[in-house]
Amino acid sequence: MPWPRFRKPAPKEDPDVSVDDPRLDGWETVSTFEDRATAVAWRDRLRELGVAASCVADRPLDRFGRGDVYLVVPPDQWSRANEIVENLE
């Protein structure tokens, strides 16, 4: 009789855009975007520069990735993130 294979479940990755994520309550909005691709690109750039950034939406995006997407950061990192975004635009 063969041994059953015990596989570890794959680590759950955070979605590109979170909807109703309680971990992000109280985070400050740095910018608003109309599509997922642009918001995620800005989020990734802030993360590269050491800012804990995430993308959130009030409701799920449409099938094309469009909707109101907010780039948010913890309150203590807002001024640094805002400075980065203003200088990169």
Secondary structure per residue as TSV (DSSP state, phi and psi in degrees):
chain	resnum	aa	ss	phi	psi
A	1	M	-	360.0	123.7
A	2	P	-	-73.3	151.2
A	3	W	-	-74.7	138.5
A	4	P	-	-68.4	146.5
A	5	R	-	-86.2	124.8
A	6	F	-	-102.0	108.0
A	7	R	-	-103.2	140.6
A	8	K	-	-77.1	137.4
A	9	P	-	-65.6	146.4
A	10	A	-	-61.4	142.8
A	11	P	-	-60.7	136.7
A	12	K	-	-79.3	121.2
A	13	E	-	-86.4	148.2
A	14	D	-	-68.7	141.0
A	15	P	-	-68.5	158.1
A	16	D	S	-59.3	-42.7
A	17	V	S	-127.1	119.3
A	18	S	E	-87.5	144.3
A	19	V	E	-123.9	124.5
A	20	D	S	56.8	46.5
A	21	D	-	-94.0	112.1
A	22	P	G	-64.6	-20.4
A	23	R	G	-65.1	-22.2
A	24	L	G	-101.3	4.4
A	25	D	T	-62.0	134.8
A	26	G	T	89.2	-5.8
A	27	W	-	-75.3	153.3
A	28	E	E	-95.8	141.6
A	29	T	E	-81.2	129.5
A	30	V	E	-97.4	-40.0
A	31	S	E	-158.6	163.5
A	32	T	E	-123.3	140.2
A	33	F	E	-129.8	162.1
A	34	E	E	-102.3	-4.1
A	35	D	E	-146.0	155.3
A	36	R	H	-63.5	-44.9
A	37	A	H	-58.7	-45.8
A	38	T	H	-66.5	-44.7
A	39	A	H	-62.3	-43.2
A	40	V	H	-67.6	-36.0
A	41	A	H	-62.5	-43.9
A	42	W	H	-66.0	-41.8
A	43	R	H	-58.5	-45.9
A	44	D	H	-63.4	-38.3
A	45	R	H	-64.8	-43.1
A	46	L	H	-63.2	-40.2
A	47	R	H	-63.8	-38.5
A	48	E	H	-60.3	-30.5
A	49	L	T	-92.8	9.8
A	50	G	T	89.5	14.5
A	51	V	-	-101.9	132.4
A	52	A	-	-78.8	90.0
A	53	A	-	-109.2	151.9
A	54	S	E	-143.8	162.7
A	55	C	E	-112.0	133.8
A	56	V	E	-132.6	156.8
A	57	A	E	-139.5	151.2
A	58	D	S	-73.0	-30.9
A	59	R	S	-142.2	160.3
A	60	P	-	-57.8	146.4
A	61	L	-	-75.0	161.1
A	62	D	-	-74.0	178.6
A	63	R	T	-66.9	-13.4
A	64	F	T	-96.5	2.3
A	65	G	S	80.8	21.5
A	66	R	E	-102.9	150.7
A	67	G	E	153.9	-176.8
A	68	D	E	-83.8	112.9
A	69	V	E	-115.8	128.0
A	70	Y	E	-106.4	130.9
A	71	L	E	-90.5	115.5
A	72	V	E	-121.9	153.4
A	73	V	E	-139.6	160.3
A	74	P	-	-60.4	148.8
A	75	P	G	-54.5	-35.5
A	76	D	G	-74.7	-9.1
A	77	Q	G	-111.7	4.3
A	78	W	H	-61.4	-47.1
A	79	S	H	-64.0	-39.5
A	80	R	H	-65.9	-45.0
A	81	A	H	-63.1	-42.3
A	82	N	H	-63.1	-41.0
A	83	E	H	-63.1	-42.3
A	84	I	H	-63.1	-48.0
A	85	V	H	-62.5	-43.5
A	86	E	H	-64.4	-35.8
A	87	N	H	-79.5	-21.6
A	88	L	H	-90.2	-17.1
A	89	E	-	-70.1	360.0
